[in-house]
Amino acid sequence: MTVICWFRRVLRLDDHPALVAAAKDGDVIPLVILDPAEARDHPASAQRQAMSLPRLEASLRQRHSRLIVRRGDPAQVLEQIARETGASAVHTTVGFPFASDHGLQAAVERSGASLHLHELADLVPRASVLTKTGGVYKVFTPFWKAVRQTDIAPPLPTPTISSPDSWPDSDGTDWPEARAAMDRGWDVMADHIRPGEDEAMTRLDEFLDGTLPDYKEHRDQPWRPRATSNLSDALAVGEISARRIWRHCQPAFQDGQKGIDHFLSELCWRDFARELFHEAPDMASTPWRPEWQDFPWKRDNNDAQDWRRGHTGVQMVDAGMRELYVTGQMHNRVRMITGSYLTKHLLTDWRVGLDWFARCLIDWDAASNAMNWQWVAGCGPDASPFFRVFNPETQGDKFDGKARYRDHWLHPNAEGAKQFAAATPRSWQIDLTHKPTPAISLAEGRARALDAYETVKS
Ligand SMILES: Cc1cc2nc3c(=O)[nH]c(=O)nc-3n(C[C@H](O)[C@H](O)[C@H](O)COP(=O)(O)OP(=O)(O)OC[C@H]3O[C@@H](n4cnc5c(N)ncnc54)[C@H](O)[C@@H]3O)c2cc1C
């Protein structure tokens, strides 16, 4: 029997529940679908995935298998390839966001095959860790305590993969729609990406053997290279599973090594976000707490445009937005600072920021992005209270005391600033030799935000 294993943002052979099931079921056709709509909405994430595909293909070839790549709408592609190959089943992991599963079942069944959706190999299966009353945890700390007491399932080993006698055609691993959507050019970001399943394990080892003991003290300092694991992009495209990380960390955890508990709790935020997103699939568009529905956020505006372009005149904000544009990443502390500045000082809707991050992040993850933006804006569960307005200057002094991070992205002779200048599209028409005047002073912006907050309180 021929079966299809659709590698859907799970670009690895290790701990792959759908691949294990497919390998048990018959001769496996490994499939990746390059969806033009995904490339349009999430170009940086699409580039990140595209760069991983040659690695996945090489791993499959080592096992005398292949990677079949098709471009198009997933439902149509699945129906077509299942018909073409006479496959009896399609195995894949559940969609993320979950709504993307709609329509797949019917399409696959039209070809005569059946669709099997498998778990994502997160720390815990969705809705398996619940409060005493059977609800989803809405506060992180008790969720983390409950996860810590749970037996996390061991990662699944890579199965033996048997191949069909003949292979269907493949479109190749290039993703033209993703290239076209990358307005700063593919090569700008490519230099900052280290793709592949093996590379993700190497990064994890480097972190555990290197900077882990200082994780808690150093993780908020954006100028420090490798102070954190830098695994979020590998997790987002599924080059490594959360369960594999957990398992790999167990010796350090059992030994009570410094930093490990804190690191694993951060990893658990990812599951927490997924839990909330499962409960509220509209979390990227609707405030978790309904009283925020009528908050007087401004929709997109010129100040938000400057924010996106790293041209607000507020150094910590501009440095972060430039880092994002060039590398597809932004340090977690700086995400909080730039997010706070947009939603509070500029009083702009958190969804404007969420959309930009969704376009630019190589670690874009629907749940983590939505939960964190609602956290920053104050409207999510367990969110930072709105009245805690981050002052970007004092945050800079505290976490980037010698301005190394800011200089790297803002000083005209620094490497980061040069990369940003080269990447900036002409259509932006920004003069990088001139320091812009902020739209509003930090004190006035804070006061305006707190006034607006009165509307929610009342
Ligand atoms: C406004 C905003 C938007 C964000 N959008 C995303 C996103 O789209 N995708 C994404 O993966 N992360 C997002 N984050 C969370 C966080 O910034 C990144 O996960 C982090 O920068 C990754 O760096 P690291 O891998 O070195 O993390 P480490 O500190 O080494 O942590 C290990 C892992 O834990 C997880 N993690 C850590 N912090 C968080 C968090 N706050 N929320 C969820 N998971 C977390 C990540 O998977 C990370 O790789 C966002 C944060 C903010 C404030």
The ligand as an ORCA input file, in Angstrom:
! r2SCAN-3c Opt
* xyz 0 1
  C       5.101     40.618     20.847
  C       5.763     39.246     20.852
  C       5.561     38.391     19.782
  C       6.141     37.111     19.782
  N       5.930     36.281     18.697
  C       6.479     35.028     18.709
  C       6.271     34.154     17.608
  O       5.581     34.449     16.620
  N       6.886     32.928     17.647
  C       7.648     32.527     18.730
  O       8.173     31.412     18.722
  N       7.816     33.336     19.790
  C       7.270     34.572     19.818
  N       7.490     35.396     20.894
  C       8.182     34.861     22.081
  C       9.691     35.065     22.156
  O      10.049     36.370     21.848
  C      10.507     34.104     21.275
  O      10.032     32.784     21.399
  C      11.972     34.201     21.737
  O      12.493     35.456     21.341
  C      12.765     33.103     21.175
  O      14.127     33.192     21.511
  P      14.883     31.885     21.974
  O      14.528     30.742     21.073
  O      16.314     32.212     22.119
  O      14.167     31.640     23.375
  P      14.643     30.940     24.713
  O      14.680     31.965     25.773
  O      15.837     30.095     24.531
  O      13.367     30.014     25.032
  C      13.224     28.672     24.538
  C      11.935     28.539     23.777
  O      10.820     28.814     24.601
  C       9.761     29.366     23.834
  N       9.416     30.688     24.383
  C      10.206     31.509     25.098
  N       9.524     32.620     25.443
  C       8.290     32.481     24.916
  C       7.122     33.300     24.923
  N       7.066     34.496     25.555
  N       6.027     32.848     24.271
  C       6.024     31.660     23.644
  N       7.100     30.848     23.616
  C       8.210     31.265     24.244
  C      10.291     29.523     22.406
  O       9.856     28.425     21.634
  C      11.797     29.500     22.601
  O      12.502     29.057     21.474
  C       6.920     36.693     20.902
  C       7.126     37.579     21.972
  C       6.553     38.838     21.951
  C       6.767     39.732     23.131
*
